[in-house]
Amino acid sequence: MNVSMSELRQLTWSGVGDWLVGTPLLVLITIVIGFVALWALHRLINRVVATAASKRAERLAGLLSNGRRAPTSVGAATARHVQRTQTMGALLKSITTFIVFGVTALTVMSLVGIPLTPILTSAGVGGVALAFGAQSLVKDFLSGVFMIVEDQYGVGDVIDTGEVVGTVENVSLRVTQLRDGTGMTWYVRNGEIVRIGNKTQGWSTALVDIPIAYDQDVEKAISVIREVVSAMDDDEAYKDVLLEEPTVAGIESIANGAITIRITAKTVANEQFGVQREMRERVKVGLDRAGVRSPLPVMPPYGGAPV
């Protein structure tokens, strides 16, 4: 702005005061309001993240309320949820910061007299073009946000996406990385997941079926199995794995000369497979010592004669 000497001579303190009370004051107020709004939004996001984490802990505590080692299980299960909610909180903070600063900058430009019509027109055209080209990306992003907020699954969970069943190795706002039973890694877009089956959320169930011969004493076999699972429950190695003492449910089926006895056990999430293997081994040893025979035909030892 070019100011002549005559204009400077006519400038008075009251004129300077009027100018300062006008545009500069409005600009200052706009900037202050922007920072206050940003502070309030960040505070709200922090509260939402803390509430989501606490509700997750309460929900898990309710699911594991009958477990004797529930505090340990809840702590392990909520750790990764807290990390994911904090990640989402940081992302939301970045988005709100960009929006608030953008609105504040446009408001200041309008106050100082900069024409906004060309800028807004260009941004509108670019936004429409970007919206057409990034529809799937926006869909994946929104699905990822709701997936994290609702805590549908997390790293370490075994899930069924409809297309593939596997263990979750990484979760982002756009894709979910899975590894199936053959070791193959799958990258599934969050927007393409229609339904999710989580096999290990909160806690898991170990299911073991023990077949014995039809002519064996069922009460004796069940008594031996109960002693075995009770001893396993008292084992220090499984104090933080078994959430409650395994239950011998009883006879599950009778078919083909065999009686099947079922055992169920509530375990920490994703630990059921190791519990099942250990339980089968211990029950087999216990039944052998008690003389309870398996269904015929009995396979001979390696190199031995048929039984």
C-alpha positions, 0 to 999 in steps of 0.5 A: 500500500502506497501512502503519500506524505499528505495522508501521513500528515492528516493521520491522527491518533484517533484514526490509528485507534479506529483502525486498530479496533477494526480489522486487526482486532477482528483478526486477533479475535479470530485467531484466539477463537481458532486456538480455543476451538482447537484446544476444546476439540483436542480435549474432547478427543482425549476424553473420548479415547479415555472413555473408550479404553475404560469401557473396553476394560469394563466389558472385558471384566464383565466377560471374565467376571467368573475367572479367577485370573481376570485382572491379568487377562483384562490387562493383557487384552486392553493393552492393545486396545488402548494403543489403537484408540490412542492412534485413532485419537492422534489421527483425529487430532491431526484432522481437526487441527487441519480443519480449524487452521484452514477455517481460521486462515480463510476467515483472516484472509476474508477480513483483510480483503483477500478475495476468496471466490477463486480459491474456493472455486478451485478447491471445490473443483479439486474436491469433486475430482478427488471425491470421484477418484477416492470413493473406495479410499474414503469407504476404507477409512471410515470402516477402519475408524468404526472398526477401531471405535467398536473394537471389533478385532485387534492384533492377535485375534483369529477372525473370519472375514468371509473370504479368509480365516487367519490371525490378525497381524496388523490393523490400519485405517485402510487395510487389515493384514491376516496370516492364514493357517498355511502361512500366507499373508492376506491384505483385506481392505476394511471397506470390503469386509461385510461381516466379521467373526472373532474367534478369540475376543475377550476369552477362548474356549478349549474343546477336547473330545476323548474317545473310549471303548464302548465296553469301558467303565464310563464313571471310572474314565470320567473320574480319571479325567476330572483328576487330570484336569484338576491337577492341570488347573493347579499347575503354576504353568497354567495359572495365567492361561486357564480362567477357571477350572476345566469342566468335564461335560460328560458323554458327548456321543456314542457311535461306532463302538466308541463313547466320546467324553467332552472337556471344556475350558475357558482360557485367555484369548488365543491360548486354547490350542496349547491348552487342548494339546496339553490336556489331550496328552495328560488325559491319555497318560492318566487313562493308560495308568487307569487301564481305560482302553481306547476304541478298537482297533488298538494300534500296535507300538512301532515295530511291535505285533498287532494288539 
